[in-house]
Amino acid sequence: MNKEAALHSIVKESIIDLIKNGEYETNTKLPTEAEFCKIYGVSRTTVRTALQQLTVEGYIYRVQGKGTFVSENKVKQFLTSTVEKFSEQVTMQGKNPSTKVISLKVIEANATLAKLFKQNIGDPVNKLERIRYVNDVPLQYEIAYLPWYKTPGLNIEACEKSLFEVLGTQFNLKVKKTVEHLEFSLADDSISDKLEVPNGSPCFSLETYTYESDGSVIEFSKTLFRGDRAHFVIERNY
């Protein structure tokens, strides 16, 4: 790492610490680039690079002609063993959750889905597309697949709430566990439109396999989270 890169990383991490410690509160205006140069004793290029990275990572936002401000706290998503639904996790953070169903239709299982659900290629599968919002701002876009023979009559109104709750109350299916795979991705044209972010914006991609007690997969989903709005928490107990 060269000296310039090391300096902007130091500046960036320092500003993040100040934001997390409450020194710079949500929606308050930050010092100017020139003021940050004096505070840290670095060049304008170093400060500008640090602020650009903080903008991409969702810690700050800029208003043309007014300056740079602190963003709202990112929405925590807990990847530990939990019974809290999305709405409960968001509500506990003092925010307002909502879900919009974009599409719910029956498709034919391809080779991947047929193998996953232990069906034949061409068998019916429910395909559900949803966007989840926090304070009316999109946080995540999700595509979920469920075998039709286990979830016939799945309806849009029910899917605007907790899908796991629907599986239990409407279809008497008990979720035993989920296995999740998290990785980094970039928003393409379709995702950027749905999440209201620029093309190429950083996102988290989460693939989830949902299992019943007999070990069969009842749901497979892929969810894209806005990188500037989501914060994942992983807790391990020893």
N, C-alpha and C positions, 0 to 999 in steps of 0.2 A: 504494500500500500504506500503510495507516494505521500509527501507531506500535505499537499492540498486536500487529497481525499481523506486523510486522517483528521484534518482540521474541520472539514465540513461534517464529518461523522460526529465529532465531539460537540460541535455546535448544535447539530440536530438532536442528539441524545439529551443535551442539557435543556433544550426547549421542551422536549417531551417530558422530562422530569418535572419541569416547572408547571406544565399543563396538568400532569397527573397529581401534583401536590396542591393544586388549586391556586398557584401564584398567578396564572393566567386563566381566568374563568371563561366558561362557555360564552361565545358570541362577543367577547371583549376584544378590542383592537390591540394588536401586538405592536411593539416598537417598529419603526421603519428600518429598512436595510442599513441606512447610515447609522442609526442608533445601535443596531446590533453589532455593527463593525466596531463601534467604540466600546460596547459592553465586553466583547470577546477579544478585541484587539486583532481582528483578522480582516482580510480583504473583502470587498463587496462581492467578488466572484464566489468566495467561500460561503458567505451568508446566503447569496441567491441560490446556490446549489442546495444548501441545507433546507431552505424554505420550499424549493421545488419538490424535494423528496417528501417533506412533511405534507405538502398539498396532495401528492399522489397517494400517500398512505392514509389520508383522510383526517389528519390531526388539525389542519387549518384550511381556510378557504379565503379566496381573494375577491374583493368587490372593486370593480373598475372605478378608479378615481377616488376611492375612499380608504383603501388599505387592506391589510391582512388581519383576519379574525380567527378566533379559536372555534373549531367545529364542536358540535354536540358529541357527548360520549358515545363511543361505538357500542353497538348492541352485543351483549355477551351471549354466546351460544355454548352451553355446557355439553361436553362430549363424554361426561362421566355417567355412571349409572344413575338415572333420574326418572321420576314419574311425571315431572312437570311437562305440560304441553308447551308448544311454541307460545301460545297466548299467555300462559301463566309466567313463563320465563321473562317475557317482555313486560308484562304488567308489573312484575316484582321490581323492575328497573324504573318504574314510574313513567312508562311509555305506553302508547296506544297501539295495539296490534290489530291487523285486519288481513283477510285473505280474499283474493279474487280468483275464481275459477275461469281460466281462459278457454279451456276445451275439455270435454269428457266424451270419448267415443270408443267404440269397440273396433279393434284392429285384428289382423291375423298374426299369430305368433310366427316370428322368424326362427331361424335355427337356434339363435342365442336364447331367446325367451322360452322356446319350447324345451330346451335342455334345462334351463333354470327352474321352470315350473313343472317339469316332468310331464309335458304334454306332447302332442304331435304338431309338426309344422302346419300352420294354417288354422289351428284351433283359436277360438276367440279369446282376446285379452283386453281388459279395460286399460285405456291410456288416458291418464289424467294430467293436465297441465295447470299449474297454479302460480300465482305471484303472491308473496307475502309482503305486507307493508308494515312499517313502524312509523307512527305519526304521519301517515299518508305518503311516506317516501318508500319506494321499493327497496327491499333488503335482499330477497332471494327469489329465484325463478326455479321451479321444480317440475320435472316430468316423472311421473310414477306409473308403474305397470303392475297390474294385478290380474291373476287368472280369473276369467269370467265365470267359470264353473263354481268358483268359491265366492264370488262377489257379484252375482246377478242382481240387476235392479239398482246398482250404485247410481246415486243421483247427485246433481250439482249442488243442491241446497245443503245436503249432508257434508259434502266435501269442502264447504266453506268453513267448516269447523275442524275438529281433530279427526284425522283419518283413522288413527288407531282406535279412537272411541267408536267410530262407525263400524269398524271391523268387529268390535266386541258386542255392541248393542244390536246392530242390524243383522250381522252374519254369525254371531256367536263364535268368533275366531279369537283365540287368545294369543297375543304376542308374547313370545318367550324371550327373545333377544334380538338385537340388531348388531350387524357388523358393518363398520363404516370405514371408508377409504378417503382420506383427505389429501388433495394436492393442489398445486398452483396452476392457474390458467389465465388466459387473456380473453376479454370479451370480443366476440365477433359481431358482425352487423346485427344479427338476430338478437343476441344477448344484450348488446348495448341499447337496442331499442326497448327491450322489455324492462331492463334495470335502470334506464334513463342515465346512462353513463357514456362517455366517449368511446368510440371503437378502440380496442387495444387496452382498455383499462384493466388493472389487475383484479382478479377474482379468485375466490376459493371454490374448488370443485369437490363436492362431497357425494360419493356413491354409497348408497345404503342398501343392505340386504336384510330384510325382515323375516324372522323365522317363527314358526309355530312351535309348540312344545314337542311335536313329533319330528322336528328337524326339517320340515318342508318350508320352502320359501313362499311366503304369502304376498310379498311386495318387493319390488326392486325400484329404486328411484335414483335420479341424478339431480343434484341441486347446485345451482350456481349462486354464490353469495357475492355481493359487492365488497371488494377488498377495502374500500374506504369506510364501510359502515359496520362490518362484522369483526368481532373479536372472540376467538375461541378459547375456552378454558378447559384444561385437562387436569383432572385430579386423580392421583394414585394414592391408595391407602396401603400402608405396610404394617 
